[in-house]
Amino acid sequence: MVKNNPGADPKLHCSECRHFFITHEPAHPYGCRAMGFKSRELPCTVVLRSSDGPCLLHRPKGKPGNP
């Protein structure tokens, strides 16, 4: 579990979600395919702050070799 994201639900982290991606854009380095946005902060932090709850679209990544 990654703890470098203060304020986010410790059970959900973007790096463990299949919708998370790195954009390589300096102004908006993180993105969420499920919600269709890019941001400077991790999407789970943005969602937690704006909706006052954890991300409801979080889907665990599949194991290597599995979809």
Buried (B, 14 or more C-beta within 10 A) or exposed (E): EEEEBEEBBEEBBBBBBBBBBEEEEEEEBBBBEBBEEBBEBBBBBBBBEEEEEBBEEBEEEEEEEEE
